[in-house]
Amino acid sequence: MGTAALRPVQREFVPPAALPSWSAASAVSDGGFAKGSIDLGGLEVRQITTFDKVWSTTQGGQDGAGATFFKPSPVPAGFSVLGHYAQPNNRPLFGHLLVARDTSGGTGAVLAAPVDYTQVWSSPDGAGHFWLPTAPEGYKAVGAVVTATSDKPSPDEVRCVRADFTDACETEEWVLSSDKDSFSASTLRPAFRGIDARGVHAGTFLAQSSATPANASALACLKNNSASYTSSMPDLTQLNSLLAAYAPHVYLHPNEAYLPSSTTWFFENGALLYQKGSQTPTPVAADGSNLPQGGGNDGGYWLDLPTDNNQREKVKRGDLASAKVYVQAKPMLGGTVTDLAVWIFCPFNGAARAKVGFLTIPLGEIGEHVGDWEHVTLRVSNFSGELLRMYFSQHSAGTWVEASQLEYLDAGDGRGNRPVAYASLHGHAMYPKAGLVLQGDSKLGIGIRNDAARGSRLDTGAAGRCEVVSAEYLGVKEPAWLGFEREWGPREEYDIGRVINRVARILPRSTRERLAKLVEKVLVGDGPTGPKMHGNWRNDEREA
């Protein structure tokens, strides 16, 4: 099934846009951003990105490309391995694995050798053997171990971590599986992820089989016990350097009629604030200072377009020249990464279109609404300042894409390559590649179209385009409009069955009914809310 080869392996993918003089940038700050190690309150961890390959297979795995398993090498003096690293072969090697050393100075050691190992599985070729460490009482194992021989690993191969420095974990992505003996290997991540969560992603994986039916609870992730777990976060100057290096280029569809704008342009061009029970709307101040603050989305207020038809149509179209992106910087994964949520505002969201077989069917007014907020999120390592992955919001969920899998654009601006995102036609959902993404039943060819292609480009890193509007850990003052917790457009109600029967009357009744159910599931909901009312404001991104 594979071959074993214990030899040094360099990462095949090097993140683009190396930031200008990180050492100099870090030197002006008292913080610990991009300094190579992070103190978890008595457990110092470092990020290893070079490896020895232990075992590899070209069978199974994602896209049928197999997977490869590694041990970190070299390991800095005084540091211990916590587990090995696994990666699918369908992407360039871009590994991150934490090693640790005890800096607590206390009477109870934070790290301890395993008391034994349980063999989980051996590959059919006999060249790959998978083991789970057995932790001593009061400690937790953090990752699986792979050996090239059937000999049990040495107790010195890895260290277990004292339980108070660990948190619950869950499987994130499957790497390899074998149906014959129910073997599987999956990467791990903290089970609880958010601004206030302390779980740390160690980069390890779980191995399990029918003989050893372990689950994620058999292992643990690390926990940041530092009193100041944001001490390794970037300061404001460093945030701006990160955005200069990684702020994405966003392509709009060539046929896009509803472009982004700044919030200021939206307000200055006649946006109106409505209050429940009142027939007289109030013009919104240019800075949003007269918008109600707090209160949650109680339906008491909402925004809408100008009442004058000509002005209304103008505002619907947006204004690319004024468009800005609004950035929230937040700690994630126990303060070991910085998430930069890059928010884009469009005054209007256009109508949806369905695909049924070879037919494209405009869905009338379904999908139209005022005030559309979409975002991408850049996840940056606080160990090194490198871009790790990027999240693309797609309606109510989205997807993470590893940095090695992103598309990059050299815009000739002297700042190197920066990642690319594609906003779908009318809906502005974000995708990593151009093309058609169908929401629905692809086997039956029925779904909501999301078309992405290269049209106008929004360079979110251009001068004046990018504004950090929230960084709670730095005390950044937020604009008034960000505190508006109600809806940025009136709630739209559709008679879906009537609309579908009108626009798709050539289809069989059963197909129309199936399409109506899909539209109800995908497109109908409350009116659009601002960034702060989305779940990812304080939590991790929601995945599809």
C-alpha positions in Angstrom: 0.0 0.0 0.0 2.9 2.4 0.4 6.6 2.9 1.1 8.6 3.9 4.1 11.4 6.4 3.9 12.8 8.2 6.9 14.3 11.2 5.3 14.2 15.0 5.7 11.4 16.7 3.8 11.1 20.4 3.2 7.7 22.0 2.8 6.7 22.2 -0.9 4.6 25.3 -0.4 6.1 28.6 0.9 3.5 31.2 1.6 3.7 34.3 -0.6 4.0 37.9 0.3 6.7 37.5 3.0 6.1 40.5 5.2 8.6 43.4 5.2 11.2 42.8 8.0 9.2 40.9 10.6 12.1 41.1 13.0 12.2 44.9 12.7 8.4 45.1 13.0 8.4 42.9 16.1 11.3 44.8 17.6 9.1 47.9 18.0 6.5 46.0 19.9 6.6 44.6 23.5 4.4 41.8 22.3 5.3 38.3 21.2 3.9 38.3 17.7 5.9 36.4 15.0 8.7 35.6 17.5 8.7 31.9 16.9 7.4 30.6 20.2 4.4 31.2 22.5 4.2 30.7 26.3 0.9 28.9 27.2 1.4 29.9 30.9 4.1 27.4 31.8 4.3 25.4 28.6 6.3 26.9 25.8 5.4 25.8 22.3 7.1 26.2 18.9 5.8 25.6 15.4 7.8 23.0 13.4 7.5 23.1 9.6 10.2 20.6 8.5 9.8 16.9 8.8 11.1 13.4 8.3 8.8 11.2 6.2 7.9 8.0 8.0 5.3 6.3 5.7 3.4 7.1 2.6 0.8 5.5 0.4 -0.5 6.5 -3.0 -3.8 4.6 -2.5 -7.0 5.8 -0.9 -7.2 9.2 0.7 -8.7 12.4 -0.7 -9.1 12.3 -4.5 -7.6 8.8 -4.3 -4.1 10.4 -4.0 -3.1 8.7 -0.7 -1.5 10.3 2.3 1.9 10.8 3.9 2.8 10.7 7.6 5.7 12.6 9.2 7.6 13.2 12.4 9.0 16.7 13.1 12.7 17.2 12.4 14.8 18.8 13.6 13.3 19.4 17.1 14.9 22.3 19.0 17.0 21.4 22.0 14.9 21.0 25.2 11.6 20.6 23.3 9.5 17.4 23.1 7.4 16.0 20.3 3.7 15.7 21.2 2.6 13.6 18.1 3.2 13.1 14.5 1.8 15.0 11.4 -0.5 13.6 8.6 -1.4 15.2 5.3 -3.3 14.1 2.2 -1.3 13.9 -1.0 -3.7 15.9 -3.1 -2.0 19.2 -2.0 1.6 20.5 -1.6 3.2 19.8 1.8 2.4 22.7 4.1 2.7 21.2 7.6 2.5 22.8 11.0 3.2 20.8 14.2 3.8 22.1 17.7 6.6 20.9 20.0 6.7 21.9 23.7 8.9 22.3 26.7 8.0 22.7 30.4 8.7 26.3 31.6 6.4 26.2 34.6 9.1 25.8 37.3 6.6 24.1 39.5 6.7 20.9 41.4 4.5 18.9 39.0 5.9 18.4 35.6 3.8 19.6 32.7 5.2 16.9 30.3 5.5 13.2 31.0 6.5 10.1 29.0 3.8 7.7 28.0 3.6 4.5 30.1 2.8 2.4 27.0 1.5 2.4 23.4 -1.4 0.7 21.8 -1.0 -0.5 18.3 -3.8 0.8 16.1 -3.0 -0.5 12.7 -0.2 -1.8 10.4 -0.2 -1.1 6.7 -0.5 -4.0 4.3 3.0 -3.5 3.1 4.3 -3.7 6.7 6.1 -0.4 6.4 3.7 1.8 8.4 2.7 1.2 12.0 0.3 3.4 13.9 0.3 3.8 17.7 -1.7 5.7 20.4 0.3 6.7 23.5 -1.0 5.6 26.9 -0.8 8.6 29.2 0.1 8.3 32.8 -2.6 9.3 35.3 -3.3 13.0 35.3 -1.9 13.4 31.8 -3.4 13.3 28.3 -1.9 12.1 25.0 -2.0 14.8 22.2 -1.3 12.8 19.0 -0.7 9.5 17.3 2.7 8.1 16.4 3.8 6.4 13.2 6.8 4.0 12.9 8.5 2.3 10.0 8.9 -0.9 11.9 6.7 -3.1 14.1 8.8 -2.3 17.2 6.9 -0.4 19.8 8.0 3.3 19.9 10.4 4.4 22.6 8.9 6.2 25.6 11.0 9.1 24.6 9.3 9.4 21.2 6.6 11.7 22.5 5.5 13.4 25.6 2.0 13.5 27.2 0.7 16.8 28.7 -0.7 17.4 32.1 -4.5 17.5 32.0 -4.8 21.1 33.1 -2.8 22.1 30.0 -5.2 20.3 27.7 -8.7 20.8 26.2 -11.2 18.7 24.4 -10.6 18.1 20.7 -12.5 16.8 17.7 -11.7 15.4 14.3 -11.4 18.0 11.5 -10.5 16.4 8.2 -10.1 12.8 7.3 -6.7 12.0 5.8 -6.7 8.2 5.0 -9.1 5.3 5.5 -9.2 1.6 4.8 -12.6 -0.2 4.6 -11.0 -3.6 5.1 -10.2 -3.1 8.8 -12.1 0.2 9.4 -8.8 2.1 9.7 -8.9 5.9 9.5 -6.6 8.8 10.2 -8.0 12.3 10.8 -6.5 15.6 11.8 -7.6 17.2 15.1 -8.7 20.6 16.2 -10.0 22.1 19.5 -13.7 21.2 20.0 -14.4 24.8 21.3 -13.2 27.6 19.1 -13.8 31.3 19.6 -12.4 34.5 20.9 -12.6 33.4 24.5 -11.8 29.7 23.9 -8.3 28.5 25.1 -7.9 25.4 23.0 -4.7 25.3 20.9 -4.3 23.4 17.6 -1.3 21.2 18.0 -1.2 19.9 14.4 -1.5 16.2 15.4 -3.8 13.5 14.2 -6.0 10.6 15.5 -5.6 7.0 14.2 -8.3 4.4 14.9 -9.4 1.0 13.6 -11.8 -1.8 14.3 -9.2 -3.3 16.6 -8.8 0.0 18.5 -12.0 2.0 18.0 -10.7 5.2 19.6 -12.4 8.5 19.1 -11.3 12.1 19.5 -11.8 11.9 23.3 -8.8 9.5 23.4 -6.6 12.5 22.6 -6.6 16.1 23.6 -5.5 19.4 22.2 -3.4 21.9 24.1 -4.8 24.7 26.3 -3.4 28.2 26.7 -3.3 28.9 30.5 -1.5 32.2 30.2 -3.1 35.1 32.1 -2.7 37.1 28.9 -3.4 34.7 26.1 -3.5 37.5 23.6 0.2 38.5 24.3 1.3 37.0 21.0 -1.3 38.9 18.9 -0.1 41.6 16.5 -0.3 45.2 17.4 -2.0 47.7 15.2 1.1 48.5 13.1 1.6 44.8 12.6 -2.1 44.3 11.7 -1.7 46.9 8.9 1.5 45.1 7.7 -0.5 41.8 7.6 -3.2 43.4 5.6 -0.8 45.0 3.2 0.7 41.6 2.6 -2.4 39.4 2.5 -5.5 41.6 1.8 -7.2 39.7 -1.1 -8.1 40.7 -4.6 -11.9 40.2 -5.0 -13.2 39.6 -8.5 -16.8 40.5 -9.3 -18.7 38.7 -12.1 -18.5 40.5 -15.5 -22.3 40.7 -15.5 -22.6 42.0 -11.9 -25.0 44.9 -11.7 -24.9 45.3 -7.9 -21.5 46.5 -6.8 -20.0 47.0 -3.4 -19.7 50.5 -1.8 -18.5 52.0 1.4 -21.0 52.3 4.2 -20.4 56.1 4.1 -21.4 56.2 0.4 -24.6 54.2 1.2 -25.6 56.6 4.0 -24.7 59.8 2.1 -26.7 58.7 -0.9 -30.0 58.5 0.9 -30.1 55.3 3.1 -33.1 55.5 5.5 -33.7 54.3 9.0 -37.2 52.9 9.7 -38.7 52.4 13.1 -41.6 50.0 13.8 -44.8 51.9 14.2 -43.6 55.0 12.5 -44.3 55.9 8.8 -41.6 58.6 8.6 -38.1 57.3 8.0 -34.9 59.1 9.2 -31.9 59.8 6.9 -28.8 58.0 8.2 -25.9 60.2 9.2 -22.8 59.8 7.0 -20.9 58.1 9.9 -24.0 56.2 11.2 -23.9 58.1 14.4 -27.7 58.3 14.6 -28.3 54.5 14.3 -29.7 52.8 17.4 -27.0 50.9 19.3 -27.3 47.5 20.9 -30.7 45.9 21.6 -30.3 42.9 19.4 -32.2 42.1 16.3 -35.6 42.8 17.8 -37.4 44.0 14.6 -37.7 47.5 16.0 -35.6 49.2 13.3 -34.3 48.5 9.8 -32.6 50.2 6.9 -33.8 50.7 3.4 -33.0 52.4 0.1 -34.1 56.0 -0.7 -37.7 56.4 -1.7 -37.0 58.4 -4.8 -37.0 55.8 -7.7 -34.0 57.3 -9.5 -31.9 57.6 -6.4 -33.0 54.1 -5.3 -31.8 52.6 -8.5 -28.5 54.4 -8.2 -27.9 53.2 -4.7 -28.8 49.6 -5.7 -25.9 49.7 -8.2 -23.4 50.5 -5.5 -20.2 52.4 -6.1 -17.0 50.4 -6.7 -14.9 53.6 -6.5 -15.9 54.2 -2.9 -15.9 50.6 -1.8 -13.9 49.7 1.3 -13.4 46.6 3.4 -13.9 46.5 7.1 -11.6 44.3 9.2 -12.2 42.6 12.5 -9.0 41.2 14.1 -9.5 38.5 16.7 -7.6 35.8 18.6 -8.4 32.2 17.7 -7.1 28.8 18.7 -6.0 30.0 22.1 -4.3 33.1 20.8 -1.9 31.2 18.6 -3.5 32.5 15.4 -5.0 35.8 14.3 -8.2 35.8 12.3 -8.6 38.8 10.0 -12.3 38.9 9.0 -12.5 41.1 5.9 -16.1 42.3 5.4 -17.5 43.7 2.2 -20.8 45.6 1.9 -23.1 45.8 -1.1 -26.2 48.0 -0.9 -28.2 45.4 -2.8 -28.3 41.7 -3.4 -29.7 40.6 -6.8 -32.2 37.9 -7.7 -31.2 34.3 -7.6 -31.1 31.9 -10.6 -31.8 28.2 -10.6 -30.3 25.5 -12.8 -32.5 22.5 -13.8 -30.7 20.2 -16.1 -29.5 22.4 -19.0 -31.9 25.2 -18.2 -31.1 28.4 -16.3 -34.2 29.9 -14.6 -34.3 33.4 -13.2 -36.3 33.3 -10.0 -38.0 36.6 -10.3 -37.6 38.7 -7.1 -36.5 35.7 -5.0 -33.1 36.4 -3.5 -33.3 40.2 -3.8 -32.7 42.2 -0.6 -31.2 45.4 0.6 -27.9 45.5 2.5 -25.6 42.5 1.8 -22.6 41.7 4.0 -20.2 39.0 2.9 -16.7 38.2 4.1 -13.5 36.3 3.8 -11.2 35.5 6.7 -7.4 35.3 6.7 -5.9 33.0 9.4 -2.4 34.0 10.2 0.1 32.2 12.4 1.1 34.2 15.5 4.4 32.1 15.6 5.6 33.3 12.2 3.2 35.8 10.7 2.5 33.5 7.7 -0.8 33.0 6.1 -2.2 29.6 7.0 -5.6 29.4 5.4 -8.5 31.5 4.1 -12.2 31.2 4.7 -14.8 32.0 2.0 -18.3 32.9 3.3 -21.1 31.4 1.2 -24.6 32.5 2.3 -25.1 30.9 5.7 -21.9 28.9 5.9 -18.6 28.7 3.9 -15.4 26.8 3.5 -11.8 27.0 4.6 -9.0 26.6 2.0 -5.4 26.0 2.9 -2.9 28.6 1.8 -1.2 26.1 -0.5 -4.5 25.7 -2.4 -5.4 29.4 -2.9 -5.2 31.3 -6.1 -2.8 34.3 -6.0 -2.4 37.4 -8.1 0.7 39.4 -8.7 -0.7 42.8 -9.3 2.6 44.5 -9.9 2.3 46.6 -6.7 5.6 45.6 -5.2 4.0 43.7 -2.4 4.2 40.2 -3.8 1.3 37.8 -4.5 -1.9 38.1 -2.6 -4.9 35.6 -2.5 -7.9 35.9 -4.8 -11.6 35.6 -4.0 -14.5 35.5 -6.5 -17.8 37.0 -5.6 -20.8 35.2 -7.1 -23.1 36.9 -9.5 -25.9 38.9 -7.7 -25.4 37.0 -4.4 -21.8 38.0 -3.7 -21.0 34.7 -2.0 -17.2 34.1 -1.9 -15.4 31.3 -3.7 -11.7 30.4 -4.1 -12.0 29.6 -7.9 -13.9 30.8 -10.9 -16.7 28.7 -12.2 -20.2 27.4 -11.3 -21.0 26.1 -7.8 -24.5 24.6 -7.5 -26.4 24.6 -4.2 -28.7 21.7 -4.3 -28.8 18.2 -5.8 -25.9 18.1 -8.3 -26.8 14.5 -9.2 -30.3 15.5 -10.4 -28.9 18.8 -11.8 -31.2 20.9 -9.7 -29.8 23.8 -7.7 -29.3 27.5 -7.1 -26.6 28.9 -9.3 -23.5 30.6 -7.9 -21.5 31.9 -10.9 -18.0 33.3 -10.4 -15.7 34.8 -13.0 -13.2 37.6 -13.5 -14.8 40.9 -14.1 -14.1 44.1 -12.2 -11.5 43.7 -9.4 -11.7 45.1 -5.9 -8.2 45.4 -4.6 -8.9 45.3 -0.9 -5.3 46.2 0.0 -5.1 49.4 -2.1 -4.5 52.6 -0.2 -7.6 53.7 1.7 -9.6 50.6 0.9 -9.0 48.6 4.1 -10.0 49.8 7.6 -9.5 47.9 10.9 -12.9 48.6 12.6 -12.6 46.1 15.5 -9.8 44.6 17.5 -11.2 44.0 20.9 -7.8 42.9 22.4 -6.3 46.3 21.3 -9.3 48.4 22.3 -9.8 49.7 18.8 -12.8 52.1 18.8 -15.6 50.8 16.6 -17.6 52.9 14.3 -21.2 53.6 15.2 -22.7 51.7 12.3 -21.0 48.5 13.6 -23.1 48.7 16.7 -26.4 48.7 14.7 -27.7 45.2 15.6 -30.9 45.4 13.5 -31.4 44.5 9.9 -29.7 46.4 7.0 -32.8 45.9 4.8 -36.5 45.2 5.2 -37.5 41.6 5.5 -38.6 40.2 2.2 -41.5 37.7 2.0 -42.0 35.6 -1.1 -44.9 33.4 -2.3 -42.3 30.8 -3.4 -44.8 28.4 -4.9 -46.5 31.1 -7.0 -43.1 32.5 -8.2 -41.8 29.1 -9.1 -45.0 28.2 -11.0 -44.7 31.4 -12.9 -41.0 31.4 -13.9 -40.7 27.6 -14.3 -44.1 26.6 -15.7 -42.5 24.5 -18.4 -41.1 22.1 -15.8 -43.0 19.1 -14.5 -45.0 19.7 -11.3 -42.8 17.3 -9.3 -39.6 19.2 -10.4 -41.2 22.6 -9.6 -42.1 21.3 -6.1 -38.5 20.0 -5.6 -37.2 23.4 -6.7 -39.6 25.3 -4.4 -38.4 23.2 -1.4 -34.7 23.9 -2.3 -35.4 27.7 -2.6 -37.2 27.7 0.8 -34.2 26.0 2.4 -31.4 28.0 0.7 -32.7 31.5 0.2 -35.4 32.3 2.6 -34.7 33.8 6.0 -34.6 37.0 8.1 -33.3 40.2 6.7 -29.5 40.8 6.4 -27.7 41.8 9.5 -24.4 43.6 10.1 -21.1 41.8 10.8 -21.4 41.9 14.6 -24.6 39.9 14.5 -23.0 37.0 12.6 -22.0 33.9 14.6 -18.4 34.2 13.5 -18.0 37.6 15.2 -17.0 35.8 18.4 -16.8 32.2 17.3 -15.0 30.2 14.6 -16.3 30.3 11.1 -19.3 28.1 10.2 -18.5 25.4 7.7 -20.8 24.0 5.1 
